[in-house]
């Protein structure tokens, strides 16, 4: 199937290709342009003086969400790997949006050491975070292991994000205000082959797990959605709101062949604009806590996760992933008190 453009290949390789429920890839493709419930965002300064951390903010939906947040009056912290690129974007955003407050801090989600360093910067600088949007994620082919030895899709999209969120907990939780963490999953979480997850061990993801990058990506997005739901169960929404969202398929440079002719045609036909995708991120960050806490937002409205995620097996995997992340954190000398 290497001749197929990336978005189409991900749909066709799904083991649920002919699932015509809301979980299936074909209903997802039809919803993309024609059915989405994202409300208009409120006027400027709704979030005035709120400090928002955004990872993966240099392109696509993350950049657009950052732009919209600045227009709502936030002070933005961009957690960025490519500092040179971020500095240019900072200048562009400041020129575009009068009075913008933007701080750039280095973090590489493919490195646990970099994440530890980022957290130490926040603590040493007594930097408070009101909303953390953990947007960093990617999809690629022909991957090599990260410097930590893991499959990069697994580490960046799931394990680093889960680990990062745990380290942020003491910073987010404050007696004086309700904070929020937003996880970014994907509708592709419903297309993961879960047949090998009963005895899952993170050791399986050392090195490059397999050449089936589509399934590796879908698994990583399933894992982060399950982790987020478990985290929500352990947190008090009067202190910290935990929410998961997905922007859907957007007309960004997310796929490796994003500039290929066929992929560009597919984006014109079915992709949402990055502006709409960014709005979905922001909506998850501002929706009332009574609705948002523990919710999964799809097409701008609270929805159920996949049938597997909601099943007995999915709940068991959620519990197992939670414990595995705890064990991983302990192996790095970190603990998390829920």
Protein Blocks (a to p, Z undefined) as FASTA:
>chain_A
ZZpcfklmmmmmpmklmacbfkbmklmmmmmmmnccbdcdddehklgoiacddehilgcj
llmmmmmmmmnopacddddfblmlmmmmmmmmmmmmghiacddddddfkbfklmmmmmmm
mmmnopacfbdcdfbccddehiacdfkopafklmmmmmmmmmmmmmmmmmmpcfkbccdd
dddddfklmmpcfklmmmgcfklmgcjfblclmlmmmmmmmmmmmmmmmmmmmpcfkloc
cddddebjaddfkbmklmgmklmmmmmmmpccfklmmmmmmmmmmgcfklmgopaceehi
acdddfklmmmklmmmmmmmmmmmmmmmmmnopacdZZ
